[in-house]
């Protein structure tokens, strides 16, 4: 922009600087939201895996077959908004893996 004398001025610089600062701030907020979402999904996946493994191991310890124990583990995972990926019986222990929004977690449970 030019003044009435024909010389360039700094008019409009603050608007451009504010727009740039706002863009950077929005990008940082989006990055923070994505990271928090990933952390929350990880915690939810681990919680669902722990609960599914304990529920399935309890059924296994009370005499149910590994298939029935894994069915219970799958139901518990589903109730915690997770998908059961794997379920294996290792002796008296039950090992499960679940997924929540692309994040997986594994847990093992059995008698003490």
BAGULO-660335 format. One record per residue: x, y, z of N, C-alpha, C, O in turn; residue number from 1; residue in three letters. Coordinates in Angstrom, 1 decimal. Example, Ala and Ser with C-alpha at 12.3 -4.5 7.8 and 13.67 -1.06 7.14 Angstrom:
+--------+--------+--------+--------+--------+--------+--------+--------+--------+--------+--------+--------+------+------+
!    npx !    npy !    npz !   capx !   capy !   capz !    cpx !    cpy !    cpz !    opx !    opy !    opz ! loro ! base !
+--------+--------+--------+--------+--------+--------+--------+--------+--------+--------+--------+--------+------+------+
!   13.2 !   -5.7 !    7.8 !   12.3 !   -4.5 !    7.8 !   13.2 !   -3.3 !    7.8 !   14.2 !   -3.3 !    8.5 !    1 !  ALA !
!   12.8 !   -2.2 !    7.1 !   13.7 !   -1.1 !    7.1 !   12.9 !    0.0 !    7.9 !   13.4 !    1.1 !    8.0 !    2 !  SER !
+--------+--------+--------+--------+--------+--------+--------+--------+--------+--------+--------+--------+------+------+
// end
This chain:
+--------+--------+--------+--------+--------+--------+--------+--------+--------+--------+--------+--------+------+------+
!    npx !    npy !    npz !   capx !   capy !   capz !    cpx !    cpy !    cpz !    opx !    opy !    opz ! loro ! base !
+--------+--------+--------+--------+--------+--------+--------+--------+--------+--------+--------+--------+------+------+
!    0.8 !   -1.2 !    0.0 !    0.0 !    0.0 !    0.0 !    0.9 !    1.2 !    0.0 !    2.0 !    1.2 !    0.6 !    1 !  UNK !
!    0.4 !    2.3 !   -0.6 !    1.2 !    3.5 !   -0.7 !    0.5 !    4.6 !    0.0 !   -0.7 !    4.7 !    0.0 !    2 !  UNK !
!    1.3 !    5.5 !    0.6 !    0.7 !    6.7 !    1.2 !    0.3 !    7.7 !    0.2 !    0.5 !    7.5 !   -1.0 !    3 !  UNK !
!   -0.3 !    8.8 !    0.6 !   -0.7 !    9.9 !   -0.3 !    0.6 !   10.5 !   -1.0 !    0.4 !   11.2 !   -2.0 !    4 !  UNK !
!    1.7 !   10.3 !   -0.4 !    3.0 !   10.9 !   -1.0 !    3.6 !    9.9 !   -1.9 !    4.7 !   10.2 !   -2.5 !    5 !  UNK !
!    3.1 !    8.7 !   -2.1 !    3.6 !    7.7 !   -3.1 !    4.6 !    6.8 !   -2.5 !    5.2 !    6.0 !   -3.2 !    6 !  UNK !
!    4.9 !    6.9 !   -1.2 !    5.8 !    6.0 !   -0.5 !    5.1 !    4.8 !    0.1 !    4.0 !    4.9 !    0.5 !    7 !  UNK !
!    5.8 !    3.6 !    0.0 !    5.2 !    2.4 !    0.6 !    5.0 !    2.5 !    2.2 !    5.8 !    3.2 !    2.8 !    8 !  UNK !
!    3.9 !    1.9 !    2.7 !    3.6 !    2.0 !    4.1 !    3.6 !    0.5 !    4.7 !    3.6 !   -0.4 !    3.9 !    9 !  UNK !
!    3.5 !    0.4 !    6.0 !    3.3 !   -0.9 !    6.6 !    1.9 !   -1.2 !    6.9 !    1.6 !   -2.2 !    7.6 !   10 !  UNK !
!    1.0 !   -0.5 !    6.3 !   -0.5 !   -0.8 !    6.5 !   -0.8 !   -2.2 !    6.0 !   -0.4 !   -2.6 !    4.9 !   11 !  UNK !
!   -1.5 !   -2.9 !    6.8 !   -1.9 !   -4.3 !    6.5 !   -1.0 !   -5.4 !    7.0 !   -1.3 !   -6.6 !    7.0 !   12 !  UNK !
!    0.2 !   -5.0 !    7.5 !    1.1 !   -6.0 !    8.0 !    0.5 !   -6.7 !    9.2 !    0.7 !   -7.9 !    9.3 !   13 !  UNK !
!   -0.1 !   -6.0 !   10.1 !   -0.7 !   -6.7 !   11.3 !   -1.8 !   -7.7 !   10.9 !   -1.9 !   -8.8 !   11.6 !   14 !  UNK !
!   -2.5 !   -7.4 !    9.9 !   -3.6 !   -8.4 !    9.4 !   -2.9 !   -9.7 !    8.9 !   -3.4 !  -10.8 !    9.2 !   15 !  UNK !
!   -1.9 !   -9.5 !    8.1 !   -1.2 !  -10.7 !    7.6 !   -0.5 !  -11.5 !    8.7 !   -0.5 !  -12.7 !    8.7 !   16 !  UNK !
!    0.1 !  -10.8 !    9.6 !    0.8 !  -11.5 !   10.8 !   -0.3 !  -12.2 !   11.6 !    0.0 !  -13.3 !   12.1 !   17 !  UNK !
!   -1.4 !  -11.6 !   11.9 !   -2.4 !  -12.2 !   12.7 !   -3.0 !  -13.4 !   12.0 !   -3.3 !  -14.4 !   12.6 !   18 !  UNK !
!   -3.2 !  -13.4 !   10.6 !   -3.7 !  -14.5 !    9.9 !   -2.7 !  -15.7 !    9.9 !   -3.1 !  -16.8 !   10.1 !   19 !  UNK !
!   -1.4 !  -15.4 !    9.8 !   -0.4 !  -16.4 !    9.9 !   -0.3 !  -17.0 !   11.3 !   -0.2 !  -18.2 !   11.4 !   20 !  UNK !
!   -0.4 !  -16.2 !   12.3 !   -0.4 !  -16.7 !   13.7 !   -1.6 !  -17.6 !   13.9 !   -1.5 !  -18.6 !   14.6 !   21 !  UNK !
!   -2.8 !  -17.2 !   13.4 !   -4.0 !  -17.9 !   13.6 !   -3.9 !  -19.3 !   12.9 !   -4.3 !  -20.3 !   13.4 !   22 !  UNK !
!   -3.3 !  -19.3 !   11.7 !   -3.1 !  -20.6 !   11.0 !   -2.2 !  -21.5 !   11.8 !   -2.5 !  -22.7 !   11.9 !   23 !  UNK !
!   -1.1 !  -21.0 !   12.3 !   -0.2 !  -21.9 !   13.1 !   -1.0 !  -22.4 !   14.4 !   -0.8 !  -23.5 !   14.8 !   24 !  UNK !
!   -1.7 !  -21.5 !   15.0 !   -2.4 !  -21.9 !   16.2 !   -3.5 !  -23.0 !   15.9 !   -3.6 !  -23.9 !   16.7 !   25 !  UNK !
!   -4.2 !  -22.9 !   14.8 !   -5.2 !  -23.9 !   14.4 !   -4.5 !  -25.2 !   14.1 !   -5.0 !  -26.3 !   14.5 !   26 !  UNK !
!   -3.3 !  -25.2 !   13.5 !   -2.6 !  -26.4 !   13.2 !   -2.1 !  -27.1 !   14.5 !   -2.1 !  -28.3 !   14.6 !   27 !  UNK !
!   -1.6 !  -26.3 !   15.4 !   -1.2 !  -26.8 !   16.7 !   -2.3 !  -27.5 !   17.5 !   -2.2 !  -28.5 !   18.1 !   28 !  UNK !
!   -3.5 !  -26.8 !   17.5 !   -4.7 !  -27.4 !   18.1 !   -5.1 !  -28.7 !   17.5 !   -5.5 !  -29.6 !   18.2 !   29 !  UNK !
!   -5.1 !  -28.7 !   16.2 !   -5.4 !  -30.0 !   15.5 !   -4.5 !  -31.1 !   15.8 !   -4.9 !  -32.2 !   16.0 !   30 !  UNK !
!   -3.2 !  -30.8 !   15.9 !   -2.2 !  -31.8 !   16.2 !   -2.4 !  -32.3 !   17.7 !   -2.3 !  -33.5 !   17.9 !   31 !  UNK !
!   -2.7 !  -31.4 !   18.6 !   -2.9 !  -31.7 !   20.0 !   -4.1 !  -32.6 !   20.1 !   -4.1 !  -33.6 !   20.8 !   32 !  UNK !
!   -5.2 !  -32.3 !   19.4 !   -6.4 !  -33.1 !   19.4 !   -6.2 !  -34.5 !   18.9 !   -6.7 !  -35.5 !   19.4 !   33 !  UNK !
!   -5.4 !  -34.6 !   17.8 !   -5.1 !  -35.9 !   17.2 !   -4.3 !  -36.7 !   18.2 !   -4.6 !  -37.9 !   18.4 !   34 !  UNK !
!   -3.3 !  -36.1 !   18.9 !   -2.5 !  -36.8 !   19.9 !   -3.3 !  -37.3 !   21.1 !   -3.2 !  -38.4 !   21.5 !   35 !  UNK !
!   -4.2 !  -36.4 !   21.6 !   -5.0 !  -36.8 !   22.7 !   -5.9 !  -37.9 !   22.3 !   -6.2 !  -38.8 !   23.1 !   36 !  UNK !
!   -6.5 !  -37.9 !   21.1 !   -7.4 !  -39.0 !   20.6 !   -6.6 !  -40.3 !   20.6 !   -7.2 !  -41.3 !   20.9 !   37 !  UNK !
!   -5.4 !  -40.3 !   20.2 !   -4.6 !  -41.5 !   20.1 !   -4.3 !  -42.0 !   21.5 !   -4.3 !  -43.3 !   21.7 !   38 !  UNK !
!   -4.0 !  -41.2 !   22.4 !   -3.8 !  -41.6 !   23.8 !   -5.0 !  -42.2 !   24.4 !   -5.0 !  -43.2 !   25.1 !   39 !  UNK !
!   -6.1 !  -41.5 !   24.2 !   -7.4 !  -42.0 !   24.7 !   -7.7 !  -43.4 !   24.2 !   -8.2 !  -44.3 !   24.9 !   40 !  UNK !
!   -7.5 !  -43.6 !   22.9 !   -7.8 !  -44.9 !   22.2 !   -6.9 !  -46.0 !   22.8 !   -7.3 !  -47.1 !   23.0 !   41 !  UNK !
!   -5.6 !  -45.6 !   23.1 !   -4.7 !  -46.6 !   23.6 !   -5.1 !  -47.0 !   25.0 !   -5.1 !  -48.2 !   25.4 !   42 !  UNK !
!   -5.6 !  -46.1 !   25.8 !   -6.0 !  -46.4 !   27.2 !   -7.3 !  -47.2 !   27.1 !   -7.5 !  -48.2 !   27.9 !   43 !  UNK !
!   -8.2 !  -46.9 !   26.2 !   -9.5 !  -47.7 !   26.1 !   -9.2 !  -49.1 !   25.6 !   -9.8 !  -50.0 !   26.1 !   44 !  UNK !
!   -8.2 !  -49.2 !   24.7 !   -7.9 !  -50.5 !   24.2 !   -7.3 !  -51.4 !   25.3 !   -7.6 !  -52.6 !   25.4 !   45 !  UNK !
!   -6.4 !  -50.8 !   26.1 !   -5.8 !  -51.6 !   27.2 !   -6.8 !  -52.0 !   28.2 !   -6.8 !  -53.1 !   28.7 !   46 !  UNK !
!   -7.8 !  -51.1 !   28.5 !   -8.8 !  -51.4 !   29.5 !   -9.7 !  -52.5 !   29.0 !  -10.0 !  -53.5 !   29.7 !   47 !  UNK !
!  -10.1 !  -52.5 !   27.7 !  -10.9 !  -53.5 !   27.1 !  -10.2 !  -54.8 !   27.1 !  -10.8 !  -55.9 !   27.4 !   48 !  UNK !
!   -8.9 !  -54.8 !   26.8 !   -8.1 !  -56.1 !   26.8 !   -8.0 !  -56.7 !   28.1 !   -8.2 !  -57.9 !   28.3 !   49 !  UNK !
!   -7.8 !  -55.9 !   29.1 !   -7.7 !  -56.3 !   30.5 !   -9.0 !  -57.0 !   31.0 !   -9.0 !  -58.1 !   31.5 !   50 !  UNK !
!  -10.1 !  -56.3 !   30.8 !  -11.4 !  -56.8 !   31.2 !  -11.8 !  -58.0 !   30.4 !  -12.3 !  -59.0 !   31.0 !   51 !  UNK !
!  -11.5 !  -58.1 !   29.1 !  -11.8 !  -59.3 !   28.4 !  -11.0 !  -60.5 !   28.8 !  -11.5 !  -61.6 !   28.9 !   52 !  UNK !
!   -9.7 !  -60.3 !   29.1 !   -8.9 !  -61.4 !   29.5 !   -9.3 !  -61.9 !   30.9 !   -9.4 !  -63.1 !   31.1 !   53 !  UNK !
!   -9.7 !  -61.0 !   31.8 !  -10.1 !  -61.4 !   33.1 !  -11.4 !  -62.2 !   33.0 !  -11.6 !  -63.3 !   33.7 !   54 !  UNK !
!  -12.4 !  -61.7 !   32.3 !  -13.6 !  -62.4 !   32.1 !  -13.5 !  -63.7 !   31.5 !  -14.1 !  -64.7 !   31.9 !   55 !  UNK !
!  -12.7 !  -63.8 !   30.4 !  -12.5 !  -65.1 !   29.8 !  -11.7 !  -66.1 !   30.7 !  -12.0 !  -67.3 !   30.7 !   56 !  UNK !
!  -10.7 !  -65.6 !   31.4 !   -9.9 !  -66.4 !   32.3 !  -10.8 !  -67.0 !   33.4 !  -10.6 !  -68.1 !   33.9 !   57 !  UNK !
!  -11.7 !  -66.2 !   33.9 !  -12.6 !  -66.6 !   34.9 !  -13.4 !  -67.8 !   34.4 !  -13.6 !  -68.8 !   35.1 !   58 !  UNK !
!  -14.0 !  -67.7 !   33.2 !  -14.8 !  -68.8 !   32.6 !  -13.9 !  -70.0 !   32.4 !  -14.4 !  -71.1 !   32.6 !   59 !  UNK !
!  -12.7 !  -69.8 !   32.0 !  -11.8 !  -70.9 !   31.8 !  -11.4 !  -71.6 !   33.1 !  -11.4 !  -72.8 !   33.2 !   60 !  UNK !
!  -11.3 !  -70.8 !   34.2 !  -11.0 !  -71.4 !   35.5 !  -12.1 !  -72.1 !   36.1 !  -12.0 !  -73.0 !   36.9 !   61 !  UNK !
!  -13.4 !  -71.7 !   35.7 !  -14.5 !  -72.4 !   36.3 !  -14.9 !  -73.7 !   35.5 !  -16.0 !  -74.3 !   35.7 !   62 !  UNK !
!  -14.1 !  -74.0 !   34.5 !  -14.3 !  -75.3 !   33.8 !  -14.8 !  -75.2 !   32.4 !  -15.0 !  -76.2 !   31.7 !   63 !  UNK !
!  -15.1 !  -74.0 !   31.9 !  -15.5 !  -73.8 !   30.5 !  -14.4 !  -74.1 !   29.5 !  -13.2 !  -74.1 !   29.9 !   64 !  UNK !
!  -14.8 !  -74.4 !   28.3 !  -13.8 !  -74.7 !   27.3 !  -13.1 !  -73.4 !   26.8 !  -13.7 !  -72.3 !   27.1 !   65 !  UNK !
!  -12.0 !  -73.5 !   26.2 !  -11.3 !  -72.3 !   25.7 !  -12.2 !  -71.5 !   24.7 !  -12.2 !  -70.3 !   24.6 !   66 !  UNK !
!  -13.0 !  -72.2 !   23.9 !  -13.9 !  -71.6 !   23.0 !  -14.9 !  -70.8 !   23.7 !  -15.2 !  -69.6 !   23.3 !   67 !  UNK !
!  -15.5 !  -71.3 !   24.7 !  -16.5 !  -70.6 !   25.5 !  -15.9 !  -69.4 !   26.2 !  -16.5 !  -68.3 !   26.3 !   68 !  UNK !
!  -14.7 !  -69.6 !   26.7 !  -14.0 !  -68.5 !   27.4 !  -13.7 !  -67.3 !   26.4 !  -13.8 !  -66.2 !   26.8 !   69 !  UNK !
!  -13.3 !  -67.7 !   25.2 !  -13.0 !  -66.7 !   24.2 !  -14.3 !  -66.0 !   23.8 !  -14.3 !  -64.8 !   23.4 !   70 !  UNK !
!  -15.4 !  -66.7 !   23.7 !  -16.7 !  -66.1 !   23.4 !  -17.1 !  -65.0 !   24.4 !  -17.5 !  -63.9 !   24.1 !   71 !  UNK !
!  -16.9 !  -65.3 !   25.7 !  -17.1 !  -64.4 !   26.8 !  -16.2 !  -63.2 !   26.6 !  -16.6 !  -62.0 !   26.8 !   72 !  UNK !
!  -14.9 !  -63.4 !   26.4 !  -13.9 !  -62.4 !   26.2 !  -14.3 !  -61.5 !   25.0 !  -14.2 !  -60.2 !   25.1 !   73 !  UNK !
!  -14.9 !  -62.0 !   24.0 !  -15.3 !  -61.3 !   22.8 !  -16.5 !  -60.4 !   23.2 !  -16.6 !  -59.2 !   22.7 !   74 !  UNK !
!  -17.4 !  -60.9 !   24.0 !  -18.6 !  -60.1 !   24.4 !  -18.2 !  -59.0 !   25.3 !  -18.6 !  -57.8 !   25.1 !   75 !  UNK !
!  -17.2 !  -59.2 !   26.2 !  -16.7 !  -58.1 !   27.1 !  -16.0 !  -57.1 !   26.3 !  -16.2 !  -55.9 !   26.5 !   76 !  UNK !
!  -15.2 !  -57.5 !   25.3 !  -14.5 !  -56.5 !   24.4 !  -15.5 !  -55.7 !   23.7 !  -15.4 !  -54.5 !   23.6 !   77 !  UNK !
!  -16.6 !  -56.3 !   23.2 !  -17.6 !  -55.6 !   22.4 !  -18.3 !  -54.6 !   23.3 !  -18.6 !  -53.5 !   22.9 !   78 !  UNK !
!  -18.6 !  -55.0 !   24.5 !  -19.3 !  -54.1 !   25.5 !  -18.4 !  -52.9 !   25.8 !  -18.9 !  -51.8 !   26.3 !   79 !  UNK !
!  -17.1 !  -53.0 !   25.6 !  -16.2 !  -51.9 !   25.8 !  -15.8 !  -51.2 !   24.5 !  -14.7 !  -50.6 !   24.5 !   80 !  UNK !
!  -16.6 !  -51.3 !   23.5 !  -16.4 !  -50.7 !   22.2 !  -15.0 !  -51.1 !   21.6 !  -14.4 !  -50.3 !   20.9 !   81 !  UNK !
!  -14.7 !  -52.4 !   21.7 !  -13.5 !  -52.9 !   21.2 !  -13.8 !  -54.1 !   20.3 !  -14.9 !  -54.7 !   20.4 !   82 !  UNK !
!  -12.9 !  -54.5 !   19.5 !  -13.0 !  -55.7 !   18.6 !  -11.9 !  -56.7 !   19.1 !  -10.8 !  -56.4 !   19.2 !   83 !  UNK !
!  -12.4 !  -57.9 !   19.3 !  -11.5 !  -59.0 !   19.8 !  -10.7 !  -59.4 !   18.5 !  -11.3 !  -59.9 !   17.6 !   84 !  UNK !
!   -9.4 !  -59.3 !   18.6 !   -8.6 !  -59.7 !   17.4 !   -8.1 !  -61.2 !   17.6 !   -8.2 !  -62.0 !   16.6 !   85 !  UNK !
!   -7.6 !  -61.5 !   18.7 !   -7.1 !  -62.9 !   19.0 !   -7.5 !  -63.3 !   20.4 !   -7.6 !  -62.4 !   21.3 !   86 !  UNK !
!   -7.6 !  -64.6 !   20.6 !   -7.9 !  -65.1 !   21.9 !   -7.3 !  -66.5 !   21.9 !   -7.7 !  -67.4 !   21.2 !   87 !  UNK !
!   -6.3 !  -66.7 !   22.8 !   -5.6 !  -68.0 !   22.9 !   -5.6 !  -68.5 !   24.4 !   -5.4 !  -67.7 !   25.3 !   88 !  UNK !
!   -5.7 !  -69.8 !   24.6 !   -5.6 !  -70.4 !   25.9 !   -4.2 !  -70.9 !   26.0 !   -3.8 !  -71.8 !   25.2 !   89 !  UNK !
!   -3.4 !  -70.5 !   27.0 !   -2.1 !  -71.0 !   27.3 !   -2.1 !  -71.6 !   28.7 !   -1.9 !  -70.9 !   29.6 !   90 !  UNK !
!   -2.4 !  -72.9 !   28.7 !   -2.5 !  -73.5 !   30.0 !   -3.7 !  -73.0 !   30.7 !   -4.9 !  -73.1 !   30.2 !   91 !  UNK !
!   -3.6 !  -72.5 !   31.9 !   -4.7 !  -71.9 !   32.6 !   -4.9 !  -70.4 !   32.3 !   -5.9 !  -69.8 !   32.8 !   92 !  UNK !
!   -4.0 !  -69.8 !   31.5 !   -4.1 !  -68.4 !   31.2 !   -4.9 !  -68.2 !   29.9 !   -4.9 !  -69.1 !   29.0 !   93 !  UNK !
!   -5.4 !  -67.0 !   29.8 !   -6.1 !  -66.6 !   28.5 !   -5.4 !  -65.3 !   28.0 !   -5.3 !  -64.4 !   28.8 !   94 !  UNK !
!   -5.0 !  -65.3 !   26.8 !   -4.3 !  -64.2 !   26.2 !   -5.2 !  -63.6 !   25.1 !   -5.6 !  -64.3 !   24.2 !   95 !  UNK !
!   -5.5 !  -62.3 !   25.2 !   -6.4 !  -61.7 !   24.2 !   -5.7 !  -60.5 !   23.6 !   -4.9 !  -59.8 !   24.3 !   96 !  UNK !
!   -6.1 !  -60.1 !   22.4 !   -5.7 !  -58.9 !   21.8 !   -7.0 !  -58.2 !   21.3 !   -7.8 !  -58.9 !   20.7 !   97 !  UNK !
!   -7.1 !  -56.9 !   21.5 !   -8.3 !  -56.2 !   21.0 !   -7.8 !  -55.0 !   20.3 !   -6.6 !  -54.6 !   20.3 !   98 !  UNK !
!   -8.8 !  -54.3 !   19.6 !   -8.5 !  -53.1 !   18.9 !   -9.6 !  -52.1 !   19.1 !  -10.8 !  -52.4 !   19.1 !   99 !  UNK !
!   -9.2 !  -50.9 !   19.3 !  -10.1 !  -49.7 !   19.5 !   -9.6 !  -48.6 !   18.6 !   -8.6 !  -48.1 !   18.8 !  100 !  UNK !
!  -10.4 !  -48.3 !   17.6 !  -10.1 !  -47.2 !   16.7 !   -8.7 !  -47.3 !   16.1 !   -8.0 !  -46.3 !   16.1 !  101 !  UNK !
!   -8.3 !  -48.4 !   15.7 !   -7.0 !  -48.6 !   15.1 !   -5.9 !  -48.8 !   16.0 !   -4.7 !  -49.0 !   15.6 !  102 !  UNK !
!   -6.1 !  -48.8 !   17.3 !   -5.1 !  -49.0 !   18.3 !   -5.3 !  -50.4 !   19.0 !   -6.4 !  -50.7 !   19.5 !  103 !  UNK !
!   -4.3 !  -51.2 !   19.0 !   -4.5 !  -52.5 !   19.6 !   -3.8 !  -52.6 !   21.0 !   -2.9 !  -51.9 !   21.3 !  104 !  UNK !
!   -4.2 !  -53.6 !   21.8 !   -3.7 !  -53.8 !   23.1 !   -3.8 !  -55.3 !   23.4 !   -4.7 !  -56.0 !   22.8 !  105 !  UNK !
!   -2.9 !  -55.8 !   24.2 !   -2.9 !  -57.2 !   24.6 !   -2.9 !  -57.4 !   26.1 !   -2.4 !  -56.5 !   26.8 !  106 !  UNK !
!   -3.6 !  -58.5 !   26.5 !   -3.6 !  -58.7 !   28.0 !   -3.6 !  -60.2 !   28.2 !   -4.1 !  -61.0 !   27.4 !  107 !  UNK !
!   -3.1 !  -60.6 !   29.4 !   -3.1 !  -62.0 !   29.8 !   -3.6 !  -62.1 !   31.2 !   -3.3 !  -61.3 !   32.1 !  108 !  UNK !
!   -4.5 !  -63.1 !   31.4 !   -5.0 !  -63.3 !   32.7 !   -5.2 !  -64.8 !   33.0 !   -5.3 !  -65.6 !   32.1 !  109 !  UNK !
!   -5.1 !  -65.1 !   34.3 !   -5.3 !  -66.5 !   34.7 !   -5.3 !  -66.5 !   36.2 !   -5.2 !  -65.5 !   36.9 !  110 !  UNK !
!   -5.4 !  -67.7 !   36.8 !   -5.4 !  -67.9 !   38.3 !   -4.1 !  -67.5 !   38.9 !   -3.0 !  -67.6 !   38.3 !  111 !  UNK !
!   -4.2 !  -67.0 !   40.1 !   -3.0 !  -66.6 !   40.8 !   -2.3 !  -67.7 !   41.4 !   -1.2 !  -67.5 !   42.1 !  112 !  UNK !
+--------+--------+--------+--------+--------+--------+--------+--------+--------+--------+--------+--------+------+------+
// end
